[in-house]
Amino acid sequence: MNKVKIKIENLYKIFGPKAENYIQVVRDGTDKDELLAKYNHVLGLDNINLDIYDQSIQVVMGLSGSGKSTLIRHINRLIEPTEGVVLVDDQDVTRFDKNELLDFRRTRTGMVFQRFGLFPHQNIIENVKLGLSIKGVDKSESNETAMYWIDKVGLNGFEFKFPNQLSGGMQQRVGLARALATDPDILLMDEAFSALDPLIRSDMQDQLLDLQKNLKKTIVFITHDLDEALKLGDSIAILNGGKLVQNGKPEDILLNPADDYVEKFVQDVNRAKVLKVKSIMNKKNQPNDAPKINMNDSIESCLPTILETRATLSVVDDDNNIIGSISDKEVASILRSN
Amino acid sequence: MNIPEFLTVFPKMGKVDYLAFKKTVDGAFRQFSRAYGDSIESFFDPVLFFLVNLEKLLQNTPWPIVIMVFLLLIYYGSRSIYLTIGSLAAFLFIAYFGMWQDTMSTVSIIGVCTLLAIGLGIPIGILMSGSDRVRSAVVPILDIMQTMPSFVYLIPVVMLLGIGKIPGLLAIIVYAIPPMIRLTDLGIREVDKEVLEAADAFGANRMQKLFRVQLPLALPTIFAGINQTIMMALAMVVIASMIGVRGLGQPVLKAISNQYLTMGLLNGFAIVVLAVIFDRVSQSFGKRLQQHRAGSRE
């Protein structure tokens, strides 16, 4: 396991003119609806504790109004917390002074927005250069860096177009290139792919995973789409009404939902497609003579073989060592509980 | 029925009190104007110097050169050959009917007023857009500036500075600057919040946000403000002429008091022509700025 990159401790956010006065009320168990009805203040985040590991993709999921966009904005302090601590590499972001904060945003974090947030009056290369020019990097160097990232996201030849001349997917590639151009170690993605149509969205997800293989950034990814969360997340945190209700690996969320809210979220998911063989395999039985299947394959992909042969398959790791088995029994139990 | 007197006649201030009140205020202001009139006048000297010399330059340069320069500016601003030809016809008409000198006076005072209005209005608009408190203080002042009859605020100005170009210039600016301020404020406030948040997220400081995001994106709206300011300044030309500003307003004034219909019409027509040229040029320049900046989907 990597070390903890971002540590969020006892984070509260209450929106309203007298937010501080209501911390205690919230601590005593007042929930979002009650706080609004009784005190006319909006509860954004309610005692969030979350460890985000270095070089991992942490997905934060929830319905709209659950506080996920509020949470991500605390990491680069676009929103001031009412109380609590956000540690990045053991430095408390909430205690930064003005210049430290600007410096932190310029060098340590990059952000990608749902509606792209590109500058409509600047062309693509200028947009990608934004972070660099704010930092004061000289022109030839920033041009070179910008061109590298424009190339990386596949927008070669579009560098002198304006944002509204590009499609949504292309605009978000610009957004991604802009965020990566300053080489931050943390990438904040706020519903970055939610405004894109399904095919483009899937492409962008693949591209992000592909980039991440080499970049190894710490990515915080906000989404309301479970399929996206399951595809991207090393870990998935689920928010409801400002509270963190569960944080865990995708298969934990699917197999052991913490409460009704999470269960409702996951009930329509095709588990056979999302779950990997390794999460349901029988570790005790390690047959040598059975057909082999990789532990990272989806259950769905081994279904035809199991149905055809009615046999037990042996599960192998990436080095082809047999580490367990999977048979119709395990598959059936997973499909039945769906 | 017998109605008590205090219900039918408002218990107004006594005549003696009113006289004393008037005397105190007038006296105080007269004293103030005697004490500070000269220094206030000298404060405006640079503006006056600039205005006088611009007027001289326009009037003393041979007319074909002035017309050529104007036509070049009009073409550069509007990129419209029709507007340029139309303007040429209008200038020849104005000159033929002997209104050239007055027109140059008017152009110079409108030019100076517009520059001052831009120079003062944009910073005020920026301050306003940044703070709701400043805004709620400035808006009522702008309302007063636009609705108070010009003559009322001209009284103290004339008492202070006498009649002449500077009081006229002040009267025009007071009337013409509000749209500049309002539209700068509006333009900056209308900038997309997500774009601004993006600038924040990448660590832009206040000045970087202002010059890279807010002003460029507000520019089309600011240009609409400049256009409005020019139009309102032209509308004040006749009133300004009453306190001694030379230009197309003076013959109009003369025409009213003497019932010279032709003279009134001709000079009025010249003002309209100037207004149309200023309007079309500044509008199409603003529009082009917008198109070029935003690009268009192909």
Boltz contact constraints between the chains, C-beta under 6 A:
constraints:
  - contact:
      token1: [A, 78]
      token2: [B, 200]
      max_distance: 6.0
  - contact:
      token1: [A, 102]
      token2: [B, 203]
      max_distance: 6.0
  - contact:
      token1: [A, 102]
      token2: [B, 205]
      max_distance: 6.0
  - contact:
      token1: [A, 105]
      token2: [B, 203]
      max_distance: 6.0
  - contact:
      token1: [A, 106]
      token2: [B, 203]
      max_distance: 6.0
  - contact:
      token1: [A, 111]
      token2: [B, 201]
      max_distance: 6.0
  - contact:
      token1: [A, 113]
      token2: [B, 194]
      max_distance: 6.0
  - contact:
      token1: [A, 115]
      token2: [B, 194]
      max_distance: 6.0
  - contact:
      token1: [A, 117]
      token2: [B, 194]
      max_distance: 6.0
  - contact:
      token1: [A, 117]
      token2: [B, 195]
      max_distance: 6.0
  - contact:
      token1: [A, 117]
      token2: [B, 198]
      max_distance: 6.0
  - contact:
      token1: [A, 120]
      token2: [B, 294]
      max_distance: 6.0
  - contact:
      token1: [A, 121]
      token2: [B, 216]
      max_distance: 6.0
  - contact:
      token1: [A, 121]
      token2: [B, 293]
      max_distance: 6.0
  - contact:
      token1: [A, 130]
      token2: [B, 202]
      max_distance: 6.0
  - contact:
      token1: [A, 131]
      token2: [B, 202]
      max_distance: 6.0
  - contact:
      token1: [A, 134]
      token2: [B, 202]
      max_distance: 6.0
  - contact:
      token1: [A, 134]
      token2: [B, 203]
      max_distance: 6.0
  - contact:
      token1: [A, 134]
      token2: [B, 204]
      max_distance: 6.0
  - contact:
      token1: [A, 134]
      token2: [B, 208]
      max_distance: 6.0
  - contact:
      token1: [A, 162]
      token2: [B, 295]
      max_distance: 6.0
  - contact:
      token1: [A, 164]
      token2: [B, 295]
      max_distance: 6.0
  - contact:
      token1: [A, 164]
      token2: [B, 297]
      max_distance: 6.0
  - contact:
      token1: [A, 165]
      token2: [B, 295]
      max_distance: 6.0
  - contact:
      token1: [A, 165]
      token2: [B, 297]
      max_distance: 6.0
  - contact:
      token1: [A, 165]
      token2: [B, 298]
      max_distance: 6.0
